[in-house]
Amino acid sequence: MTAAISPGMHMRERRKAILCLCYDTDVLLVRRMLLEHFGYKVLPTSSVEEAKTVAEGSCPDMLLMDNSHPGIASEQVAEQVKKVCPTMLAVVLSPYFGVWPGSLGCVDGFVAKDDGPNVLIAQIEELFEQRASGEEASPAIM
């Protein structure tokens, strides 16, 4: 099923920065286009080391990454990048349902890849709204 992307209210003036980490450059390009379409500033990276360097230089609002990385678990990636920028939210795109116990405290949300772009954008916005209102995000499938 293909979801239609309609910016609607999402195009309001904002420039939240999202550090997007993905080893597949084609997927990274598509995610960048999607996030920019909805008004986000995207900092694309294709390695954990590059993500840490970019985070150190700009401290983005969110890290958005896939659940699989060569030789390292996504929870460890989030933990390493958040050491550089502790205020950043971390969201994992995953084909699985549920929260890994080891991710508590370092991952702020999980979004199922199959849910499509509208759900991804809605969940990103929900996390930002929770952060703005002072609510503590609880890591859960979104």
N, C-alpha and C positions, 0 to 999 in steps of 0.2 A: 504494500500500500504506500502511495506517495502522498505526503502531506503538502498542501499548498502553503507557501510562505507569504504571509501578509504582515508587513511591519506595523500597521495600525498605530496603537499607542506606544509601541516599543521604539518608535523613531524619535521620541522626545529627546531633547538636548541632553546628552550625557557623553562622557568619554571615559568610562571605566576601562581600565587596561586589563586584558586577559592574556596571560602567558600561556600559549598553546603549545603543548609538547606532544609530538607524534613523529615516529620514525619513518612513516610512509609519506613522502613529500607530496604525492597526489592528494591524499586524504588531508594533509595539513593545509594545502591550498584551498580545498573545498571548505574546510572549517573556517579558515581565515575569511573567505568571501562571505560565508553565512554570518559570522560574528560581526564583520564590518557592515554588512547590510543592515544589521540591527543597531548600529551606532557604537559598537565597541571598538576600542583601539586594540589591535591584536599584535602581540609580540611572538612571532612564530619561531619555534626551536625544534631541532630534531635529535637532540641528545640531552642527557641529564646534565652533563658538564656545561653545555651551552645554556641550558635553562637556569642553572645556578649563577652563571656569569650575568645573564640578562636580569635576573631577579636582583642581584646585588647592585646593578647599575640603575634600576628603575623602580624596584619594589612595586610590582603590579598588584591589582586588587584581587586577582584570582589566577590560580594555576588550573588549567583544564588539560587532562591527559588521558591517554588510553590506559587500559588495565595491564597491558603487557609491554614489557621493556626487556631487551636482551640482558640476562644475568642479574636483574634486580626487580624486586616486587614493587608494585605501585605505591604501597604504604611507605617503603623505604625512600622512594623518589620524593614523595610529598614531604617526608620528614627532613630529607637533605635540603630541599629547596626552601622549606619553611624556616630552616636554621638561618638562612641568609635574609629572609623577609618574613618574620613571624606573624605579621598581621594579615598576610595573604590567605584567602580561602583556597582550598584544594578540592577539586571535583574530578572523579574518575568516571570515564565512559567505559561501561562494561557490558558484555553480553550475558552476564550472570545476574541472578537475583540474590539479594541478601547482603549483609554487611560482614566483612571479614573482621573477626575480633581484634586482630593485630592492627587494624586501621583506625581504631578508636583513638581520638586525640590528634591524629595527623591528617585524616581525610574528613572533609566537611560534608561531602555528598557523593552519591553514586547515581548516575543516570544510565538507564538501559539504552544501548545503542539502537535497538530496534524501535524505540519509541518515536523517532523522527525529530526533525529540526524544531518544530514548534514546541514540543515538550522540552527539548534541551534549552531553548531560549527562556521558556516560562520558568524552568527550574533554576537557571542562572539568575534570573530576576528575583525569584523568591529568596534565594540565598542572600543576594545583595540587600533586599528589603529587610530580611531578618537581621542582618548585620547593622543596617542603618537604625533599626528600632531598638537595638541592644539585645535582641534575642540571641540565645546561644544556639547555633545550628547543631542538630543532632544528626550524625551520619546515618543516612538511610537511603534506600533506593528511592529515587524521585520519579 
